[in-house]
Amino acid sequence: MVQADGPSGLGGGEMAKATKTAKELGTKIMREARASGKCGDLLSVTVLGADILSSNWKIGTASSNQDNPNHLLSGECRIALDMIVARLQTMYGLAAS
């Protein structure tokens, strides 16, 4: 990783994040969500562009409930995804497609 210079040019800025494509991030999130054992109802994850409020990428999800495709994911899965995504957002930026 490369450290960005702060305003004074003395190297006091944040570390630059590694980048991954939306597909790479989505695959990583799905793998970790499945491994958590809490997301049996998760069908897919789509990594979206930057969120206006946080300037970071976000995700969209689909439930495996075929009777109701608008069915919300279980609370356990949403919590697991929040933790996974928050950690990965600190590690990876979204690569330009």
N, C-alpha and C positions, 0 to 999 in steps of 0.2 A: 504494500500500500504506500501511497505517496501522501505526505503531509502537506496540506495547503498552507501557504503563508497567511498569517493574520494581516490586518490592516497595516501594521507597522512593518511588515516584511520580515519579521523575526521568527517566523515559523510557529506562531502560537495558534494557528487555525485548527480546524477539524481534520481528521483523517479522511481522505477520499475513499469512497466506497467502491468495492468491486461491482461490476455490472453483470446482470444476467438478462436474457431475453424473457419475455412474458411466458413463453412456453417452458423454459427452464425453471422459472419460479413456480409456475403452476404445477409442474411435475414434482418439484421438491415439496411444495405445500401438501399435495395429495398424498405423497409417500409418508410424510410425517403425520398427517391427520389420520391416515389408516393405521399407522403404527401406534398411535395413541390409544386405540381401542374404543374411542368415544365417538367416532364418526361413521358408524355403519350406515347412516342415512344420507351420507354425502355422495352425490353422483358425480359432480364435477366442480372444478374451480377455474375461474377465468381471471387472469391478472389484467387489471385495467390501468389506464394512464394515471397521471398525477392527480391527486385530490387537491382541489383549489385551496382548501383551508390548511392542509398540512404540507403541501408540495411533495407528497410522497405517493407511491403507487398504492393501489387498493385492490380488493378482490370482489368478485361476484361469485355466487354459489348456486348450485342446483341440487335439489333434494331428490332422493331416489324413490320418493312416494309417488308412484305412477297414477294413483287415483286422484291425486291433487298436486299437480306440478308446482303450484304456488305455495305448497306446504313449507313452513319454516323448518329449518334444521333444529335438532334437539338443542336444548340449552347447554348440555355437556359438550356437544360438538362446537357450538358457537364460541364457548369459552376456550376450548382447545385451539380453534382457528385463530382467535384473537391473540393468544399467546404466541402461536407459531408465526403469524404474520408480523406482529410487533418485533419479534426477535430478528426475523429475516429482513425487515425494513431497515434495521440498524446496520445490517451487514451488507446489503445489496441495493444498488440503485437499478432502475429499469433501463436496459439498453435500448437505444433507438432501433426501431424495426425497419 
